[in-house]
């Protein structure tokens, strides 16, 4: 995951969604996962835990536009949704 995100070109919209994760702490075990997700605009909690939902509309590049959005729901608390307007 880290290598894939780092290989993306700058000025790219990145969408990441996790729903009903079942592997305990899987993302936390990936070296550099939190820092690479933070580089897209993610804020704590940066990685979901078991049975949590997590959604990010992020941006790859040095600037962090105001439209970056993230949502998170705790274990068994349902899906997450968000709405944002991307100004190009």
C-alpha positions as protocol buffer text, in pm:
chain_id: "A"
residue {
  index: 1
  type: UNK
  ca { x: 0 y: 0 z: 0 }
}
residue {
  index: 2
  type: UNK
  ca { x: 273 y: 245 z: 94 }
}
residue {
  index: 3
  type: UNK
  ca { x: 469 y: 184 z: -227 }
}
residue {
  index: 4
  type: UNK
  ca { x: 154 y: 215 z: -436 }
}
residue {
  index: 5
  type: UNK
  ca { x: 50 y: 549 z: -284 }
}
residue {
  index: 6
  type: UNK
  ca { x: 403 y: 685 z: -307 }
}
residue {
  index: 7
  type: UNK
  ca { x: 417 y: 588 z: -676 }
}
residue {
  index: 8
  type: UNK
  ca { x: 110 y: 794 z: -760 }
}
residue {
  index: 9
  type: UNK
  ca { x: 172 y: 1126 z: -936 }
}
residue {
  index: 10
  type: UNK
  ca { x: 118 y: 1454 z: -749 }
}
residue {
  index: 11
  type: UNK
  ca { x: -205 y: 1652 z: -783 }
}
residue {
  index: 12
  type: UNK
  ca { x: -420 y: 1341 z: -772 }
}
residue {
  index: 13
  type: UNK
  ca { x: -747 y: 1284 z: -582 }
}
residue {
  index: 14
  type: UNK
  ca { x: -722 y: 965 z: -377 }
}
residue {
  index: 15
  type: UNK
  ca { x: -1027 y: 782 z: -243 }
}
residue {
  index: 16
  type: UNK
  ca { x: -984 y: 512 z: 21 }
}
residue {
  index: 17
  type: UNK
  ca { x: -1268 y: 322 z: 188 }
}
residue {
  index: 18
  type: UNK
  ca { x: -1255 y: 46 z: 448 }
}
residue {
  index: 19
  type: UNK
  ca { x: -1575 y: -128 z: 554 }
}
residue {
  index: 20
  type: UNK
  ca { x: -1602 y: -402 z: 814 }
}
residue {
  index: 21
  type: UNK
  ca { x: -1232 y: -474 z: 846 }
}
residue {
  index: 22
  type: UNK
  ca { x: -1187 y: -823 z: 994 }
}
residue {
  index: 23
  type: UNK
  ca { x: -812 y: -857 z: 1027 }
}
residue {
  index: 24
  type: UNK
  ca { x: -695 y: -725 z: 1365 }
}
residue {
  index: 25
  type: UNK
  ca { x: -452 y: -438 z: 1330 }
}
residue {
  index: 26
  type: UNK
  ca { x: -358 y: -536 z: 973 }
}
residue {
  index: 27
  type: UNK
  ca { x: -299 y: -181 z: 852 }
}
residue {
  index: 28
  type: UNK
  ca { x: -103 y: -95 z: 1168 }
}
residue {
  index: 29
  type: UNK
  ca { x: 136 y: -379 z: 1077 }
}
residue {
  index: 30
  type: UNK
  ca { x: 224 y: -220 z: 742 }
}
residue {
  index: 31
  type: UNK
  ca { x: 539 y: -17 z: 794 }
}
residue {
  index: 32
  type: UNK
  ca { x: 483 y: 346 z: 703 }
}
residue {
  index: 33
  type: UNK
  ca { x: 106 y: 309 z: 654 }
}
residue {
  index: 34
  type: UNK
  ca { x: 11 y: 586 z: 897 }
}
residue {
  index: 35
  type: UNK
  ca { x: 262 y: 834 z: 754 }
}
residue {
  index: 36
  type: UNK
  ca { x: 163 y: 770 z: 393 }
}
residue {
  index: 37
  type: UNK
  ca { x: -208 y: 804 z: 475 }
}
residue {
  index: 38
  type: UNK
  ca { x: -132 y: 1124 z: 668 }
}
residue {
  index: 39
  type: UNK
  ca { x: 48 y: 1255 z: 360 }
}
residue {
  index: 40
  type: UNK
  ca { x: -286 y: 1232 z: 177 }
}
residue {
  index: 41
  type: UNK
  ca { x: -455 y: 1442 z: 445 }
}
residue {
  index: 42
  type: UNK
  ca { x: -572 y: 1171 z: 687 }
}
residue {
  index: 43
  type: UNK
  ca { x: -596 y: 1266 z: 1055 }
}
residue {
  index: 44
  type: UNK
  ca { x: -629 y: 1041 z: 1362 }
}
residue {
  index: 45
  type: UNK
  ca { x: -771 y: 785 z: 1367 }
}
residue {
  index: 46
  type: UNK
  ca { x: -562 y: 723 z: 1056 }
}
residue {
  index: 47
  type: UNK
  ca { x: -623 y: 350 z: 1037 }
}
residue {
  index: 48
  type: UNK
  ca { x: -940 y: 153 z: 1116 }
}
residue {
  index: 49
  type: UNK
  ca { x: -957 y: -126 z: 1372 }
}
residue {
  index: 50
  type: UNK
  ca { x: -1158 y: -449 z: 1352 }
}
residue {
  index: 51
  type: UNK
  ca { x: -1519 y: -400 z: 1233 }
}
residue {
  index: 52
  type: UNK
  ca { x: -1475 y: -25 z: 1187 }
}
residue {
  index: 53
  type: UNK
  ca { x: -1557 y: 180 z: 879 }
}
residue {
  index: 54
  type: UNK
  ca { x: -1320 y: 449 z: 751 }
}
residue {
  index: 55
  type: UNK
  ca { x: -1337 y: 677 z: 448 }
}
residue {
  index: 56
  type: UNK
  ca { x: -1091 y: 931 z: 305 }
}
residue {
  index: 57
  type: UNK
  ca { x: -1114 y: 1171 z: 14 }
}
residue {
  index: 58
  type: UNK
  ca { x: -754 y: 1283 z: 6 }
}
residue {
  index: 59
  type: UNK
  ca { x: -502 y: 1457 z: -215 }
}
residue {
  index: 60
  type: UNK
  ca { x: -157 y: 1340 z: -324 }
}
residue {
  index: 61
  type: UNK
  ca { x: 80 y: 1633 z: -343 }
}
residue {
  index: 62
  type: UNK
  ca { x: 242 y: 1907 z: -136 }
}
residue {
  index: 63
  type: UNK
  ca { x: -75 y: 2119 z: -102 }
}
residue {
  index: 64
  type: UNK
  ca { x: -363 y: 2008 z: 117 }
}
residue {
  index: 65
  type: UNK
  ca { x: -686 y: 2148 z: -31 }
}
residue {
  index: 66
  type: UNK
  ca { x: -977 y: 2245 z: 193 }
}
residue {
  index: 67
  type: UNK
  ca { x: -1199 y: 1978 z: 37 }
}
residue {
  index: 68
  type: UNK
  ca { x: -1008 y: 1687 z: 194 }
}
residue {
  index: 69
  type: UNK
  ca { x: -1255 y: 1489 z: 408 }
}
residue {
  index: 70
  type: UNK
  ca { x: -1236 y: 1187 z: 635 }
}
residue {
  index: 71
  type: UNK
  ca { x: -1501 y: 993 z: 826 }
}
residue {
  index: 72
  type: UNK
  ca { x: -1478 y: 708 z: 1074 }
}
residue {
  index: 73
  type: UNK
  ca { x: -1728 y: 497 z: 1265 }
}
residue {
  index: 74
  type: UNK
  ca { x: -1644 y: 278 z: 1558 }
}
residue {
  index: 75
  type: UNK
  ca { x: -1697 y: -95 z: 1573 }
}
residue {
  index: 76
  type: UNK
  ca { x: -2045 y: -208 z: 1463 }
}
residue {
  index: 77
  type: UNK
  ca { x: -2169 y: 153 z: 1442 }
}
residue {
  index: 78
  type: UNK
  ca { x: -2261 y: 139 z: 1075 }
}
residue {
  index: 79
  type: UNK
  ca { x: -2133 y: 280 z: 749 }
}
residue {
  index: 80
  type: UNK
  ca { x: -1979 y: 621 z: 698 }
}
residue {
  index: 81
  type: UNK
  ca { x: -2073 y: 873 z: 432 }
}
residue {
  index: 82
  type: UNK
  ca { x: -1943 y: 1211 z: 336 }
}
residue {
  index: 83
  type: UNK
  ca { x: -1998 y: 1483 z: 85 }
}
residue {
  index: 84
  type: UNK
  ca { x: -1740 y: 1727 z: -44 }
}
residue {
  index: 85
  type: UNK
  ca { x: -1696 y: 1959 z: -338 }
}
residue {
  index: 86
  type: UNK
  ca { x: -1368 y: 1926 z: -522 }
}
residue {
  index: 87
  type: UNK
  ca { x: -1261 y: 2254 z: -681 }
}
residue {
  index: 88
  type: UNK
  ca { x: -1029 y: 2196 z: -974 }
}
